Amino acid sequence: MRPDNFIDRLKLPFRKEKELFSSLYEILGFYPRNIDYYKQALMHKSIRKRNEKGRPLNNERLEFLGDAILDAAVGYVVYKHYEGKREGFLTNTRSKLVSRETLGKLANEMGLGNLLLSAGHSTSHNSYVEGNAFEALVGAIYLDRGYDACMWFWENRVLGKYINIDKVAFKEVNFKSKLLEWSQKNRVRIEFRMLKQKKDDNGSPIFSFQVLLEGVEGEKGMGYSKKEAQQRASKDTLQRLRREPQFIDSIFAAKTERTKMEEEPAMAVPSTEQESEDFIISQEHAVSGEQSFSGGNANDADASSAASDFKASVSGSKASNSNSRAGAPAAKATEISDSSTAHKTAKSIPTSKTTTSDALDNEFDLSDLSITPKEKTREEIIAEAESAAFAEDN
């Protein structure tokens, strides 16, 4: 249903504002209720106007709102128009209808650019500035009359009159997507390299991109956004691929060289043989290694050797005592001397020369010896008894 017409109730104090109402009526198909929303929608940020509170007064906030409303409204129209189509097709069609390029052309055809208040902008950039103004206009309609008025405006004032939805839906405009699809099918590496970024006279950014296929330079493209620049570079590169077979040959030659280099081994393959486990000590070497690692110095090894000699000398002295007679003081003195020398070494006494007095003291030190008394024969016992009786008689 068309919004109500209440032009008769309006009182326009100024001729200029009356002209604005009439111009908006030609675009919208109805008269605005609150003209302030539409005035703000037509204010570009370049005029640097502020409100009473000192805040910037331009169409950027309305542009944000109108963008969301357009997505919903156009999405519903596409959904109803193409029944049975898949989500990918619907999304692609909606994107084409609400793109900056489409909205910019639509704004020019509707005469919206003539109402736009700006400090001046380049004609080559009209699709960028005026496309944003169209989104802001939709935001103003939503605040002024609600969502139903936005739907009516799009279905009755845009579709059929300015836009053929079927031509837009089946027109291929995403050249970057097509180029990416071709590169993936042919396993060709693709890169979008940004060449430069600058600003025009109005401060709007301008981007320049170039397509690289396997390092081979493709076409360049410029635009007021990165997406726009990449789309133009992709479109020209696709046309070159179709027209220049030598361009394709150079790309696949570079691909062959790259894959050849990747197939060559970069380094020798590591060995899978395990290293010998030398850290495991076998039992055969455990006994022989005890003496060399037990003490950790030469003095302990000498002490161990001297102790062994001492034990041998003691056991030897026992054997000689069991076979010797009572009258063998010289042999016993020699054994005692050897034993005392071994005992002296076992206590880790330094190897320096000893004095004569020390040698004599050590020679009669019998504290470490335990010698079993020799058993007397029957004749010796009788002889000792007779001697004792003879001594008592005297």
Disulfide bonds with the S-S distance in Angstrom:
none
